[in-house]
């Protein structure tokens, strides 16, 4: 889910979860995407293209495979040394750190290697076939230097995460390679992201992502790339579900928020690939979670089915898991609607390898921890100029989302939500079978300071692992403030850390470790022409055998600075400005658009946008 702005002139994003999303013109010609939790970014008319998110129905196969399978090795030459347990995955300040899938370079990978642009929304996967192999992915904005927009980054380590070789999934607009031209995304869509990854037992990697255009034809569709040889060799990309060419959500369908898993058991469904995602329908308030599977190792995918009941109408943020017996579990969240006035966490189960799903089980009714509550006007994110909010606070968007894991002890669902005090905590609820819930939900801890959000969960060797963001280190923490802000709306420092909680008794008791060795702040204004923040809607943790790896978005390498457009009364002194030695035309923080700098301008590659993906082992 890439960056979606909430500047004046658009309906607050939180209001469109149940009714679709649309473009709304704003004063001064600033056209912004009314994004709900969508992967879309606001599109500002400027030289710069801004960076960016059927129950019981049997499924029929449809064949959407790319005829040409190109298998060329991904290089593994780059090295990044571990530093106190954290490793920088996206090494975009080192020549030749990015290579094409075949180990060669082109203009895009050369620009990525030294571009110091943003990466966020990371995924990570440990290879059960060879646990020394770990792969990651992210929304990678380095691609915009040459291609004009974000693309799906692919990063691989062959030494347990100590060093990484960075790349992009083939098919970006300037990709002239054989595999790139053969990909179904090439020439049909110009932006890609929202990655989700998983291996099968034989070392095949499956990488799900969405690809779309910011103008008509939008074509926002779901794709899965396949890599073989423990993720070292790119093989092909397959279309799972197309979007529509409509230029607006108001009259079209858009596929978003993907999650992918693979059956790694030895049972009859071993090797099945499962994909779930949100489909936003601008024509009616019936957003849904769709599901598709592949029973031939990712060569073809079935016709998608709707898993969420029509009555709920507002489902999103799907997460998948496979149990030891091959049962498939799909967690999702629903938002208030005319048929369901509460926000709720649900779990659907398939006992036939994803061919059909039973009725969704209700896990919890929750109070969302949603960034809209801190804006004063319902906006999802707040910054400078057109992104300024009545509260005077600065923050990137965040919300509540569930995740699920299944193991020999049962099924475990985690999510973040607000307590009565307003503090956001990570909750867990355990079930023996995914349909009954004998014990109530509980928080992972009783720490009274700091918000917790964006959890993910993985299980291996009888141990549950939950990763999440945490602001307990924030001296300015208040339940009524977003993470990283003081009461006066200034930067409270690098106060957001990544934590991992572990349970060896099926989720009854937990111990926590801070995995990040340096704090971050998610209010840095890296997006929206450097006037707004975006740090992603999710992070991931993966476990196989005795290996556990987590990946997160990190701001430790970002270079602070002053905004040349903020002078005199227009300077808010909030401390969230980034280094950008650029000449703006016009030099106005409130401008609807800018003719300079272009997205390729070297002034944007000096460290001010340097969000990175880090990984670590708890």
Secondary structure as UniProt FT lines:
FT   TURN            8..9
FT   HELIX           13..16
FT   TURN            17..19
FT   STRAND          22..25
FT   HELIX           27..29
FT   STRAND          31..34
FT   TURN            36..37
FT   TURN            55..56
FT   STRAND          61..62
FT   STRAND          72..73
FT   TURN            84..85
FT   STRAND          86..88
FT   TURN            92..93
FT   TURN            95..96
FT   TURN            101..102
FT   HELIX           107..114
FT   STRAND          119..126
FT   TURN            128..129
FT   TURN            131..132
FT   STRAND          134..140
FT   HELIX           141..143
FT   HELIX           144..147
FT   STRAND          151..157
FT   TURN            160..161
FT   STRAND          165..168
FT   TURN            173..174
FT   HELIX           178..182
FT   TURN            184..188
FT   STRAND          191..199
FT   TURN            201..202
FT   STRAND          205..212
FT   STRAND          221..228
FT   TURN            229..232
FT   STRAND          233..241
FT   HELIX           249..251
FT   STRAND          253..262
FT   TURN            268..271
FT   STRAND          273..281
FT   TURN            282..283
FT   STRAND          287..294
FT   TURN            297..298
FT   STRAND          301..302
FT   STRAND          305..306
FT   TURN            310..312
FT   STRAND          316..322
FT   TURN            324..325
FT   STRAND          328..334
FT   STRAND          343..350
FT   TURN            353..354
FT   STRAND          361..366
FT   HELIX           371..374
FT   HELIX           385..387
FT   TURN            390..391
FT   STRAND          402..407
FT   TURN            408..409
FT   STRAND          410..418
FT   TURN            420..421
FT   STRAND          424..431
FT   STRAND          442..443
FT   STRAND          452..460
FT   TURN            461..462
FT   STRAND          463..470
FT   TURN            472..473
FT   TURN            475..476
FT   TURN            479..480
FT   TURN            483..484
FT   TURN            487..488
FT   STRAND          496..503
FT   STRAND          511..514
FT   TURN            522..523
FT   TURN            528..531
FT   STRAND          540..544
FT   TURN            545..546
FT   STRAND          547..554
FT   TURN            556..557
FT   TURN            564..565
FT   HELIX           568..570
FT   TURN            589..590
FT   TURN            599..600
FT   HELIX           602..605
FT   TURN            608..609
FT   STRAND          612..616
//
